[in-house]
Amino acid sequence: MIDPTELDDFWATARHQTRTNPVPGYLGTYAAEALAPPAWSFGATAKHADGLLALVLDGTKTATASAQWDYEQVGEPLPRVGDLSIVLDGAEHPRALLETMQVEVVRFEDVSAEHAYLEGEGDRSLEHWRTVHEQYFTDHVDHDRGFTASMPVVLERFRVLYPR
């Protein structure tokens, strides 16, 4: 379980270190109130979260993908350019502040080799990306529509603003 005090302390330090001073209307209500942005982890397990976080922290992973249908299922808006988020490790400790740099929605089958490479996983090939993401989108989703090659996938590019 995420410790709210640890999250608030991380956010305060990250804001200071990056000179991020949210103002009303900038980056949604969490920023207007200077509350921590959404906190989440990559993957479906603690081990997966730690492995993907390591790729982020060493600069290998600068992109991610998620099922658009999951956003719809849980009633969350899609990410937007300029959004901030706090990435957690597998033990749910805050480890990095990210800024979304680009967002695009494409069909699964239209994800590019460039995007697969930027995700930084495995051999960074599109073939590897498709194999692991088809499995992920089959086994670890919030929606009940199943996997299809034409399903909409939200592609994000991000940069690390502050690593712990």
C-alpha positions, 0 to 999 in steps of 0.5 A: 500500500502506498504510504501517503506521507512518503508520496507527499515527501517525494512530491515535495522534493521532486517539485523543489529539485525540478523547480516544478511549481504548479499553478491553477489550471496547469496539469489538472486539479492535482497540480492546481492544489499542489497535490502529488500527481497520480502514482502508478507502477509499470507492469502487473507484478512487483518484479515486472514493476522493478524491471521496467523501472530500472529501464526507465532510470537508466534511460533505456525506456522512454515510452510505454503503451496501455489499452485505451479500453482500460481507461474507458473501463475505469473512467480515467482520462487519457494521458495528455502532453505535459501530465506529470506522474510518479512512478512507483517501484514494486514495493510501491515506493515513489522512485521517479517523476515523469512528464508525458511528452507525446500521446498517440492512440493507434491500433495494436497492429499499427504500433511502430518499430520505433515505439517498440524500440523506445519501450526498451524491453527485450531486444527492443524489436517490434516482434518482441514488443508485439509478443509480450504486449499481446500477452499482457493485453490478454492477461492483465487488463481492466476491460472485458473486450479481450485482445484484438490486433485492431484494439486501440493502444495509447502510446506515451513518450515520457521523460524523467524529471526527477529520479530518486 
